Amino acid sequence: MARGVTFQVLDGIDKGRIFRDLSLPVTIGREEGNVLRLNDERVSRYHAKVQIDNNDFIITDLDSTNGTRVNGNVVQIRRLRYGDRVNVGRSLLLFGSNEEIAARMANLAQTMSRSAVPSHGKGKLDDGKTVQTAGLDDEPSQAVDFELDLGANVTLTRDALFIGNRALPPMPLKMTPSQAARFAEILDFLHQGLTEATANIQAKEDGTQVTLDYADWQKVLAVQMLLARYLRLIAEPPELEE
C-alpha cells in the first residue's frame, strides 16, 4: 500500500492548514496543479518535491528562487524525518502527523537510552552482487552539527558508525560493487586532498592556535568546492550521451 505524507503549516499565509495523507510524489509550490499548493508569493511555482525511495522520504529543491531549508539548513536534496521543519518562502511546514512525530520521538528516546552499542563486522558481499554498507534507518545525528568528541570510542555496527554514543549520517544501505568502488575513490580523493592541505599546519606552543599557509588554505577551499560540486551532481545528475 502506498504511503501518504502529512504536512502541517506552522507559519505563513496558510498557517493552521493541514495537508493530510498526500499521495507521493508530492510537489510543493504556489501554482495550480501542485499536490501541496501554498498561497505564498515567495514560494516558487514549483518549489520542491517529496518522494519515497528505498523507504526514505526525500525532499528535493526544484531550483526554487528562494531555496528550501530543512531544520534551518539550506538543502538541495535531503532525507526527511517526521518532525522535521521545512521552510519554503515565508511558509514553515512541519513534516508528519502528530501521531507519526510522537512515534519518532518515542523511538528516539529509546535509542538514546541504550547505554552501549554492540559491535559487528564490516559490510560484506551479499550474494556476490551487492555490498552491505553501514547505514542507520532510525535516528542519525544532524549532519550539520560537526561538534564531535574525537577522543571517544569509534564503534562500527551493522547499521551505523558511532563516535561515542553519536550516530553519524548513514551510508547507503546497499551499493553494487561498482558503485561502492566509485564512492570509495571519491572519498579517498577528497581525503588525500585534505591530508596534503593540512600537512604543513603550524601550531603555537600552547596549542591554542594553528596557522596555515595561503596556498594550503586554497587547497582546503578547493576540496570544499569539489564537495559542493559532487552534492550538486547527486541532486542534478547530468544527462549522459549514449
C-alpha positions as CSV (number, residue, x, y, z in Angstrom):
1,M,0.0,0.0,0.0
2,A,1.4,3.4,-1.0
3,R,2.4,5.6,1.9
4,G,0.9,9.1,2.3
5,V,2.5,12.0,4.0
6,T,1.2,14.8,6.1
7,F,2.4,18.4,6.3
8,Q,1.2,20.9,8.9
9,V,1.7,24.6,8.2
10,L,3.1,26.3,11.2
11,D,3.7,29.8,9.8
12,G,2.9,31.8,6.7
13,I,-0.3,32.9,5.0
14,D,-1.6,29.3,5.1
15,K,-0.8,29.0,8.8
16,G,-3.0,26.4,10.5
17,R,-3.8,24.3,7.4
18,I,-3.0,20.6,7.5
19,F,-2.4,18.6,4.3
20,R,-3.2,15.0,5.3
21,D,-2.2,11.7,3.7
22,L,-0.9,13.2,0.4
23,S,0.0,10.7,-2.2
24,L,3.6,10.6,-3.2
25,P,5.3,12.1,-5.0
26,V,4.3,15.5,-3.6
27,T,5.1,18.7,-5.3
28,I,5.1,21.9,-3.3
29,G,4.5,25.3,-4.9
30,R,2.1,28.1,-5.4
31,E,0.9,27.0,-8.9
32,E,-2.3,25.2,-9.5
33,G,-1.5,21.5,-10.0
34,N,0.8,21.1,-7.1
35,V,-0.2,18.4,-4.6
36,L,0.6,20.9,-1.8
37,R,-0.3,24.3,-3.0
38,L,0.7,27.4,-0.9
39,N,-0.6,30.9,-1.2
40,D,2.8,32.4,-0.6
41,E,4.3,34.8,-3.1
42,R,7.8,33.9,-2.0
43,V,7.2,30.2,-2.9
44,S,8.2,29.3,-6.5
45,R,5.6,28.0,-8.9
46,Y,7.1,24.5,-8.5
47,H,9.3,24.9,-5.4
48,A,10.1,21.4,-4.1
49,K,9.3,17.7,-4.4
50,V,8.9,15.0,-1.8
51,Q,9.2,11.3,-2.9
52,I,10.0,8.0,-1.4
53,D,13.0,5.9,-2.3
54,N,14.2,2.8,-0.5
55,N,11.8,3.6,2.4
56,D,13.3,7.0,2.8
57,F,11.4,10.2,2.3
58,I,13.4,12.5,0.0
59,I,12.9,16.2,-0.5
60,T,14.4,17.9,-3.5
61,D,14.6,21.6,-4.2
62,L,13.3,22.3,-7.8
63,D,15.7,25.2,-8.5
64,S,13.4,27.5,-6.5
65,T,14.1,31.2,-6.4
66,N,14.4,31.5,-2.6
67,G,15.6,28.0,-1.8
68,T,14.4,25.2,0.6
69,R,15.5,24.7,4.2
70,V,15.2,21.7,6.4
71,N,15.6,22.4,10.1
72,G,17.1,25.8,9.2
73,N,19.7,24.5,6.7
74,V,19.6,25.2,3.0
75,V,19.3,21.9,1.1
76,Q,19.2,20.7,-2.5
77,I,18.3,17.1,-1.6
78,R,17.8,15.7,1.8
79,R,16.1,12.9,3.7
80,L,13.0,13.9,5.7
81,R,12.0,12.5,9.1
82,Y,8.8,13.0,11.0
83,G,9.1,16.3,13.0
84,D,11.4,18.0,10.5
85,R,10.7,21.6,9.8
86,V,10.7,22.6,6.1
87,N,10.9,26.3,5.1
88,V,9.7,27.4,1.7
89,G,9.3,31.1,1.0
90,R,7.7,32.6,4.1
91,S,6.0,29.3,5.0
92,L,7.1,26.9,7.7
93,L,5.9,23.3,7.3
94,L,6.1,20.5,9.8
95,F,6.5,17.1,8.3
96,G,4.3,14.3,9.7
97,S,1.2,13.9,11.7
98,N,1.1,14.3,15.4
99,E,1.0,10.5,15.8
100,E,3.9,10.0,13.5
101,I,6.0,12.6,15.2
102,A,5.2,11.1,18.7
103,A,6.2,7.7,17.5
104,R,9.5,9.0,16.2
105,M,10.2,10.8,19.5
106,A,9.4,7.6,21.4
107,N,11.8,5.7,19.2
108,L,14.5,8.3,19.6
109,A,14.1,8.3,23.4
110,Q,14.5,4.5,23.3
111,T,17.6,4.7,21.1
112,M,19.2,7.4,23.3
113,S,18.6,5.3,26.4
114,R,20.8,2.5,25.2
115,S,24.0,2.6,27.2
116,A,26.1,0.6,24.7
117,V,26.1,-0.4,21.1
118,P,27.2,-3.9,20.2
119,S,30.0,-4.1,17.6
120,H,29.8,-6.1,14.5
121,G,32.0,-6.6,11.4
122,K,32.2,-4.5,8.4
123,G,30.0,-4.8,5.4
124,K,30.4,-7.9,3.2
125,L,29.4,-9.1,-0.2
126,D,25.7,-10.0,-0.4
127,D,25.2,-12.9,-2.9
128,G,28.2,-11.6,-4.8
129,K,26.1,-8.8,-6.3
130,T,25.8,-6.0,-3.7
131,V,27.8,-4.6,-0.8
132,Q,26.1,-4.1,2.5
133,T,27.4,-0.9,3.9
134,A,27.0,1.0,7.1
135,G,23.7,2.8,7.4
136,L,21.1,3.8,10.1
137,D,17.4,3.7,9.4
138,D,16.4,5.1,12.8
139,E,18.0,8.3,14.0
140,P,21.4,9.6,12.9
141,S,22.5,12.9,14.4
142,Q,22.1,16.0,12.3
143,A,24.8,16.1,9.7
144,V,25.3,19.9,10.0
145,D,26.3,19.7,13.7
146,F,30.1,19.0,13.4
147,E,30.8,19.0,17.2
148,L,32.4,15.6,17.6
149,D,34.3,14.1,20.5
150,L,37.2,12.7,18.5
151,G,38.6,11.1,21.7
152,A,35.5,8.9,22.1
153,N,35.4,5.3,21.1
154,V,34.5,4.6,17.4
155,T,32.1,1.8,17.0
156,L,31.0,0.2,13.7
157,T,27.8,-1.7,13.8
158,R,25.8,-3.3,11.0
159,D,23.6,-0.2,11.0
160,A,25.9,2.7,11.7
161,L,29.2,4.3,12.6
162,F,29.2,5.7,16.1
163,I,31.6,8.2,17.7
164,G,30.8,7.7,21.4
165,N,27.0,7.4,21.5
166,R,26.5,9.6,18.5
167,A,25.4,8.0,15.2
168,L,26.9,9.6,12.1
169,P,24.9,10.2,8.9
170,P,24.2,6.8,7.3
171,M,25.8,5.4,4.2
172,P,23.6,3.9,1.5
173,L,22.3,0.6,2.7
174,K,23.3,-1.3,-0.5
175,M,25.5,-0.5,-3.3
176,T,26.7,-2.6,-6.2
177,P,30.5,-3.4,-6.1
178,S,31.0,-0.8,-8.9
179,Q,29.1,1.9,-7.0
180,A,31.0,1.1,-3.8
181,A,34.3,1.3,-5.7
182,R,33.4,4.6,-7.3
183,F,32.2,6.1,-4.0
184,A,35.4,4.9,-2.2
185,E,37.5,6.6,-4.9
186,I,35.7,9.9,-4.4
187,L,36.1,9.8,-0.6
188,D,39.8,8.7,-0.9
189,F,40.5,11.6,-3.4
190,L,38.9,14.2,-1.1
191,H,40.7,12.7,2.0
192,Q,44.0,12.9,0.2
193,G,43.4,16.5,-0.7
194,L,42.7,17.4,2.9
195,T,45.7,15.5,4.1
196,E,48.0,17.3,1.7
197,A,46.4,20.7,2.5
198,T,46.9,20.3,6.3
199,A,50.3,18.6,6.3
200,N,52.1,21.9,6.9
201,I,49.9,23.3,9.7
202,Q,52.0,25.2,12.3
203,A,50.7,25.3,15.9
204,K,51.6,27.7,18.7
205,E,53.5,26.3,21.6
206,D,50.5,26.5,23.9
207,G,48.3,24.7,21.3
208,T,45.7,27.4,21.3
209,Q,46.0,28.4,17.6
210,V,47.2,27.0,14.3
211,T,48.3,28.7,11.1
212,L,48.1,27.6,7.5
213,D,49.9,28.9,4.5
214,Y,47.7,30.7,2.0
215,A,48.5,28.1,-0.7
216,D,47.4,25.3,1.6
217,W,44.3,27.2,2.6
218,Q,43.4,27.4,-1.1
219,K,43.7,23.6,-1.2
220,V,41.2,23.3,1.6
221,L,38.8,25.6,-0.3
222,A,39.3,23.5,-3.4
223,V,38.2,20.4,-1.5
224,Q,35.2,22.3,-0.2
225,M,34.3,23.4,-3.8
226,L,34.6,19.8,-5.0
227,L,32.3,18.6,-2.3
228,A,29.8,21.2,-3.3
229,R,30.1,20.1,-7.0
230,Y,29.6,16.5,-6.0
231,L,26.5,17.3,-4.0
232,R,25.1,19.3,-7.0
233,L,25.7,16.4,-9.3
234,I,23.9,14.0,-6.9
235,A,20.9,16.3,-6.8
236,E,21.0,17.1,-10.5
237,P,22.7,14.3,-12.4
238,P,23.7,15.2,-15.9
239,E,22.1,13.6,-19.0
240,L,24.7,11.1,-20.4
241,E,25.3,10.7,-24.1
242,E,24.6,7.2,-25.4
